[in-house]
Amino acid sequence: MNAADIRPIDRSAQSQSVFDLFLIFVGANVVATTFQVGASLAASFSPAAALTLIAVGSVAGAALVAVLAPLGSRLRVPSIIAARPALGIRGAGLVAVVLYVSNFAWIALNNVIAASAAARALAGGSETGWAIGLGLLATAIVWGGPRIVALADRIAVPLMLLVAVALTVACLRASPSATGLPPAPMSWSRGLDVVVGYQVSWILMFGDYSRYTRSASGSLIAVFLALALTSAWMMPLGAVAAAAAGSSDPGAMMAAVGLGRSGAVLLTLATLTTNFVNIYMSSLAWKSLFPSARDASVIWTIGIVGAALSALPGVWLEQYTNFMIVLGGVLLPIGGILIAHYYIRPAPLDDSLIGALYDERGRFAGFRSAGIAAWAAGAVAFFAAGPVGGTLPSLVVSVVIYVMLRR
């Protein structure tokens, strides 16, 4: 199979096990940025409030992504292609652009966080050098295709989990910094938006890997457990480490809990496994816009640009919370629209539908006004409802508007 193939796969190619799908999402979410979400909450909430936010947001966000995962098993197409009936081929193209651009930020963020810890605790060197090296290594593995990624995850994820257990023990033993964190006021509802927004950042991955797994119910369970469990585990550790360090700098947090080298190994492996997914998703997005583009040039361009952006570490860490909120506002309505399209009065998921998804002059050509209007309305609702939390209003508005206009 090709590394960035947007065509529907044969049913005979659905040989990926549910466990492999689970490992892919675990590898994507046991990552430096998940840890950093918890750190971003530590200055605004008490430990009990932060834990509650993390538990509620992790489950809600994971459920939203997981409920769409069976579509990959049934349609056997990437997520961007599966969005075409609701948004139109050109409308789904807008989503592809959002995914493509935002993944540059994700790749750079992951590289920067891991490089901060690695440069401090491992073999030295500059943060920029570490960031670029990690970016290029992840790109080379994605270039090998999904089977190589799965093999790398089978090695990296178990090792990463062992180190994460050590990090858990270290955080439980850590004491809060005497100086404390600089105060950063944030409402409870906005904190929930940050956690849910992070989980929902995976929503455009719902079908990219589940299409290789035959079991629709198994796909749902694997995705939900992988995202919910890893977030509920890693985010609290980030909050504890930030409180111990009196800082949200990744290298400082690892040093504060006494896990400098092991922590750097965890963040380095986590950066690789999640950037496998980020590069792959961006490649599929680009190929959906320009199907004739060569896989190698697409993948290497994405990886190199993401690595180059890692040379600006301060920008990514300073704007991390705002980035989560913007992503939530843009992506939550898309989840609502797809749930409304495929689960409320759904059309049959047969081979004729799959063929129409690729017909640029067929029934899904151009923009679907119901989907575009619902997307815009859901985004407006998210940001307008900021003081009371935008997650639920955005979902409700996007679903209601889409169902009404579709009728």
FENJO-V38628 format. One record per run of one state. SS is the DSSP state (2 for helix, 1 for strand, 0 for the rest). FROM is the first residue (numbers start at 1). TO is the last residue. If there is no record, write none. Layout:
ss={SS | SS}
from={FROM | FROM}
to={TO | TO}
This chain:
ss={0 | 2 | 0 | 1 | 0 | 2 | 0 | 2 | 0 | 2 | 0 | 2 | 0 | 2 | 0 | 2 | 0 | 2 | 0 | 2 | 0 | 2 | 0 | 2 | 0 | 2 | 1 | 0 | 2 | 0 | 2 | 0 | 2 | 0 | 2 | 0 | 2 | 0 | 2 | 0 | 2 | 0 | 2 | 0 | 2 | 0 | 2 | 0}
from={1 | 11 | 14 | 15 | 16 | 18 | 30 | 32 | 43 | 47 | 76 | 79 | 83 | 84 | 88 | 89 | 122 | 127 | 144 | 146 | 174 | 188 | 201 | 203 | 206 | 210 | 213 | 214 | 216 | 246 | 250 | 257 | 260 | 290 | 295 | 310 | 313 | 319 | 320 | 344 | 351 | 357 | 369 | 385 | 386 | 389 | 391 | 407}
to={10 | 13 | 14 | 15 | 17 | 29 | 31 | 42 | 46 | 75 | 78 | 82 | 83 | 87 | 88 | 121 | 126 | 143 | 145 | 173 | 187 | 200 | 202 | 205 | 209 | 212 | 213 | 215 | 245 | 249 | 256 | 259 | 289 | 294 | 309 | 312 | 318 | 319 | 343 | 350 | 356 | 368 | 384 | 385 | 388 | 390 | 406 | 407}
